[in-house]
Amino acid sequence: MPNTADTKSAAAAAKAARAEDEAATIQENIDRLRGDISSLAKSISRYGTEKTGEYTERASKAGKDIADVSQQTLDSLTEELNRLEQSLTSHVRRKPLQSLGIAAGIGFLIALLSRR
């Protein structure tokens, strides 16, 4: 018949074995979680790289579009200013005294406004 001390030591040994098994299971779970986290981090990194490339391409296209529109607007304004200059030159040649009077009047008004 087994004595009480042997039973207690066997129970303690069994309890210690279960604790070791549980610790091993916990360690395996932790290792699996580390692997999953590492895989997730790599996936997120790839996704971010892809999105960065996509957004860079979009921004580049938008920049080119803005540059094209700006150039077209600048060309249009340049043409309009050239037409206005030709019109003004033509008017000054047809009516030089009137043009001189208008320029003097504008100069006088600017001088009055700048004194105040």
Backbone as JSON, one array per atom type, in Angstrom:
{
  "sequence": "MPNTADTKSAAAAAKAARAEDEAATIQENIDRLRGDISSLAKSISRYGTEKTGEYTERASKAGKDIADVSQQTLDSLTEELNRLEQSLTSHVRRKPLQSLGIAAGIGFLIALLSRR",
  "N": [[0.82, -1.16, 0.0], [0.55, 2.17, -0.9], [2.24, 4.85, 0.6], [1.37, 7.96, 2.23], [3.15, 10.01, 1.78], [4.4, 9.24, -0.58], [2.25, 9.37, -2.33], [1.66, 12.07, -2.2], [4.01, 13.12, -3.27], [3.92, 12.03, -5.81], [1.62, 13.23, -6.78], [2.47, 15.85, -6.7], [4.52, 15.69, -8.56], [3.04, 15.07, -10.85], [1.51, 17.36, -11.03], [3.52, 19.21, -11.48], [4.41, 18.29, -13.96], [2.15, 18.78, -15.53], [2.11, 21.55, -15.35], [4.49, 22.13, -16.68], [3.81, 21.19, -19.22], [1.71, 22.94, -19.82], [3.12, 25.34, -19.8], [4.81, 24.87, -21.96], [2.91, 24.73, -24.0], [1.9, 27.33, -23.89], [4.23, 28.71, -24.6], [4.54, 27.76, -27.22], [2.23, 28.87, -28.37], [2.86, 31.57, -28.08], [5.11, 31.73, -29.74], [3.89, 31.1, -32.2], [2.16, 33.28, -32.42], [4.05, 35.34, -32.63], [5.15, 34.71, -35.12], [2.84, 35.06, -36.7], [2.4, 37.81, -36.3], [4.73, 38.82, -37.43], [4.37, 38.04, -40.1], [2.06, 39.52, -40.67], [3.06, 42.13, -40.36], [4.86, 42.2, -42.52], [3.06, 41.93, -44.64], [1.56, 44.28, -44.36], [3.56, 46.12, -44.84], [4.2, 45.57, -47.53], [1.73, 46.24, -48.69], [1.61, 48.96, -48.03], [3.8, 49.9, -49.5], [2.92, 49.39, -52.12], [0.66, 51.07, -52.2], [1.91, 53.52, -51.8], [3.38, 53.76, -54.16], [1.25, 53.88, -55.96], [-0.05, 56.25, -55.15], [1.99, 58.06, -55.58], [2.21, 57.93, -58.33], [-0.33, 58.92, -59.04], [-0.14, 61.52, -57.98], [1.94, 62.53, -59.51], [0.8, 62.47, -62.07], [-1.32, 64.27, -61.65], [0.18, 66.56, -61.11], [1.41, 66.94, -63.61], [-0.87, 67.41, -65.15], [-1.78, 69.8, -63.99], [0.38, 71.44, -64.59], [0.19, 71.46, -67.38], [-2.33, 72.71, -67.76], [-1.78, 75.15, -66.55], [0.2, 76.13, -68.26], [-1.28, 76.38, -70.63], [-3.12, 78.33, -69.82], [-1.37, 80.45, -69.29], [-0.34, 80.84, -71.87], [-2.7, 81.66, -73.15], [-3.29, 84.02, -71.74], [-1.04, 85.52, -72.43], [-1.42, 85.82, -75.19], [-3.78, 87.34, -75.13], [-2.88, 89.66, -73.79], [-1.03, 90.55, -75.7], [-2.79, 91.16, -77.81], [-4.25, 93.23, -76.57], [-2.19, 95.09, -76.24], [-1.52, 95.65, -78.89], [-3.95, 96.78, -79.69], [-4.03, 99.05, -78.01], [-1.74, 100.37, -78.87], [-2.46, 100.91, -81.49], [-4.65, 102.61, -81.03], [-3.37, 104.77, -79.76], [-1.79, 105.69, -81.84], [-3.72, 106.54, -83.65], [-5.06, 108.54, -82.21], [-3.22, 110.55, -80.82], [-3.09, 112.88, -79.11], [-5.35, 112.74, -77.49], [-4.77, 110.33, -76.14], [-2.46, 111.1, -74.79], [-3.55, 113.02, -73.06], [-5.27, 111.4, -71.53], [-3.37, 109.74, -70.27], [-1.98, 111.65, -68.77], [-4.02, 112.52, -67.07], [-4.57, 110.19, -65.61], [-2.1, 109.88, -64.35], [-2.14, 112.19, -62.76], [-4.32, 111.59, -61.04], [-3.3, 109.33, -59.68], [-1.16, 110.52, -58.37], [-2.56, 112.25, -56.64], [-3.92, 110.38, -55.04], [-1.82, 109.03, -53.85], [-0.71, 110.87, -52.15], [-2.38, 111.02, -49.97]],
  "CA": [[0.0, 0.0, 0.0], [1.39, 3.36, -0.99], [2.09, 5.73, 1.76], [0.86, 9.3, 1.96], [4.26, 10.83, 1.26], [4.58, 8.86, -1.98], [1.09, 9.88, -3.04], [1.82, 13.53, -2.31], [5.1, 13.43, -4.2], [3.44, 11.68, -7.15], [0.67, 14.3, -7.15], [3.27, 17.05, -6.96], [5.22, 15.45, -9.82], [2.03, 15.17, -11.91], [1.16, 18.78, -11.1], [4.68, 19.88, -12.1], [4.42, 17.88, -15.36], [1.07, 19.54, -16.18], [2.55, 22.94, -15.42], [5.48, 22.2, -17.75], [3.07, 21.05, -20.48], [1.0, 24.2, -20.04], [4.14, 26.34, -20.13], [5.25, 24.56, -23.33], [1.8, 25.13, -24.87], [1.9, 28.8, -23.9], [5.39, 29.14, -25.38], [4.22, 27.48, -28.63], [1.26, 29.88, -28.79], [3.59, 32.84, -28.2], [5.93, 31.64, -30.95], [2.98, 31.17, -33.34], [1.71, 34.67, -32.49], [5.18, 36.13, -33.16], [5.19, 34.44, -36.57], [1.68, 35.73, -37.31], [2.64, 39.26, -36.26], [5.77, 39.09, -38.42], [3.72, 37.94, -41.42], [1.17, 40.67, -40.8], [3.89, 43.32, -40.58], [5.35, 42.14, -43.9], [1.92, 42.2, -45.53], [1.26, 45.71, -44.25], [4.66, 46.83, -45.49], [3.99, 45.43, -48.99], [0.55, 47.03, -49.04], [2.0, 50.37, -47.96], [4.68, 50.18, -50.64], [2.07, 49.44, -53.31], [-0.15, 52.28, -52.15], [2.81, 54.66, -51.99], [3.63, 53.84, -55.6], [0.01, 54.31, -56.6], [-0.28, 57.66, -54.85], [3.05, 58.81, -56.26], [1.81, 58.0, -59.74], [-1.47, 59.84, -59.13], [0.34, 62.88, -57.74], [2.73, 62.91, -60.68], [-0.15, 62.75, -63.15], [-2.01, 65.51, -61.3], [1.15, 67.64, -61.3], [1.55, 67.17, -65.06], [-2.11, 68.02, -65.61], [-1.78, 71.19, -63.52], [1.39, 72.16, -65.37], [-0.36, 71.66, -68.73], [-3.39, 73.72, -67.68], [-1.13, 76.43, -66.26], [0.86, 76.58, -69.48], [-2.34, 76.81, -71.55], [-3.64, 79.6, -69.3], [-0.33, 81.45, -69.52], [-0.33, 81.14, -73.31], [-3.92, 82.41, -73.45], [-3.12, 85.38, -71.2], [-0.03, 86.19, -73.24], [-2.07, 86.21, -76.44], [-4.72, 88.43, -74.82], [-2.07, 90.87, -73.53], [-0.5, 91.01, -76.99], [-3.9, 91.81, -78.52], [-4.52, 94.51, -75.91], [-1.08, 95.98, -76.54], [-1.69, 96.09, -80.29], [-5.1, 97.67, -79.71], [-3.63, 100.3, -77.38], [-0.79, 101.03, -79.79], [-3.25, 101.4, -82.62], [-5.44, 103.75, -80.56], [-2.45, 105.89, -79.51], [-1.35, 106.21, -83.15], [-4.84, 107.25, -84.28], [-5.43, 109.73, -81.42], [-2.12, 110.76, -79.87], [-3.36, 113.92, -78.12], [-6.32, 112.18, -76.53], [-4.04, 109.34, -75.35], [-1.57, 111.85, -73.9], [-4.42, 113.61, -72.04], [-5.71, 110.33, -70.64], [-2.23, 109.32, -69.47], [-1.71, 112.72, -67.81], [-5.1, 112.48, -66.08], [-4.35, 109.02, -64.75], [-0.94, 110.2, -63.52], [-2.58, 113.17, -61.77], [-5.12, 110.88, -60.04], [-2.4, 108.5, -58.87], [-0.41, 111.44, -57.49], [-3.48, 112.69, -55.58], [-4.21, 109.25, -54.14], [-0.63, 108.63, -53.11], [-0.45, 111.89, -51.14], [-3.26, 110.78, -48.82]],
  "C": [[0.89, 1.24, 0.0], [1.17, 4.25, 0.21], [1.73, 7.14, 1.31], [1.95, 10.19, 1.36], [4.49, 10.52, -0.21], [3.45, 9.41, -2.84], [1.21, 11.39, -3.25], [2.91, 13.88, -3.3], [4.7, 13.08, -5.62], [2.47, 12.75, -7.65], [1.43, 15.57, -7.49], [4.01, 16.91, -8.28], [4.25, 15.6, -11.0], [1.64, 16.63, -12.13], [2.28, 19.56, -11.8], [4.73, 19.54, -13.59], [3.34, 18.64, -16.14], [1.47, 21.0, -16.35], [3.58, 23.12, -16.54], [4.8, 22.1, -19.12], [2.33, 22.35, -20.83], [1.98, 25.31, -20.44], [4.62, 26.13, -21.56], [4.18, 24.99, -24.33], [1.75, 26.65, -25.0], [3.06, 29.31, -24.75], [5.15, 28.89, -26.88], [3.24, 28.52, -29.17], [1.95, 31.24, -28.99], [4.43, 32.85, -29.47], [5.06, 31.76, -32.2], [2.48, 32.61, -33.53], [2.82, 35.58, -33.05], [5.28, 35.95, -34.66], [4.05, 35.14, -37.29], [1.88, 37.24, -37.37], [3.69, 39.65, -37.3], [5.19, 39.05, -39.84], [2.81, 39.13, -41.68], [1.96, 41.95, -41.07], [4.43, 43.35, -42.0], [4.24, 42.46, -44.89], [1.57, 43.68, -45.53], [2.32, 46.53, -44.96], [4.51, 46.75, -47.01], [2.82, 46.28, -49.45], [0.88, 48.51, -49.05], [2.88, 50.77, -49.13], [3.87, 50.3, -51.93], [1.26, 50.72, -53.34], [0.7, 53.52, -52.35], [3.1, 54.86, -53.46], [2.42, 54.35, -56.35], [-0.23, 55.8, -56.39], [0.77, 58.55, -55.49], [2.7, 58.99, -57.72], [0.65, 58.98, -59.93], [-1.02, 61.3, -58.96], [1.15, 63.39, -58.93], [1.82, 63.27, -61.84], [-0.89, 64.06, -62.89], [-1.09, 66.7, -61.49], [1.34, 67.97, -62.78], [0.31, 67.85, -65.61], [-2.17, 69.5, -65.22], [-0.78, 72.02, -64.31], [0.87, 72.44, -66.78], [-1.43, 72.76, -68.73], [-2.78, 75.1, -67.42], [-0.46, 77.0, -67.49], [-0.17, 77.08, -70.5], [-2.9, 78.16, -71.11], [-2.64, 80.72, -69.54], [-0.26, 81.83, -70.99], [-1.54, 81.98, -73.71], [-3.8, 83.85, -72.96], [-2.09, 86.17, -71.99], [-0.62, 86.67, -74.56], [-3.01, 87.4, -76.21], [-3.96, 89.73, -74.55], [-1.47, 91.42, -74.81], [-1.58, 91.72, -77.81], [-4.22, 93.17, -77.91], [-3.42, 95.53, -76.21], [-1.2, 96.52, -77.96], [-2.85, 97.07, -80.41], [-4.75, 99.03, -79.13], [-2.68, 101.08, -78.28], [-1.53, 101.64, -80.96], [-4.05, 102.64, -82.22], [-4.55, 104.98, -80.34], [-2.01, 106.49, -80.83], [-2.48, 106.98, -83.83], [-5.16, 108.55, -83.55], [-4.35, 110.01, -80.38], [-2.42, 111.8, -78.8], [-4.34, 113.43, -77.06], [-5.61, 111.19, -75.6], [-3.12, 110.02, -74.35], [-2.38, 112.48, -72.77], [-4.89, 112.57, -71.04], [-4.57, 109.9, -69.72], [-1.9, 110.37, -68.41], [-2.76, 112.72, -66.71], [-4.92, 111.32, -65.11], [-3.16, 109.29, -63.82], [-1.31, 111.18, -62.42], [-3.4, 112.5, -60.66], [-4.26, 110.0, -59.13], [-1.62, 109.36, -57.89], [-1.31, 111.92, -56.35], [-3.72, 111.59, -54.55], [-2.99, 108.88, -53.29], [-0.25, 109.64, -52.04], [-1.24, 111.63, -49.86], [-2.88, 109.6, -48.08]]
}
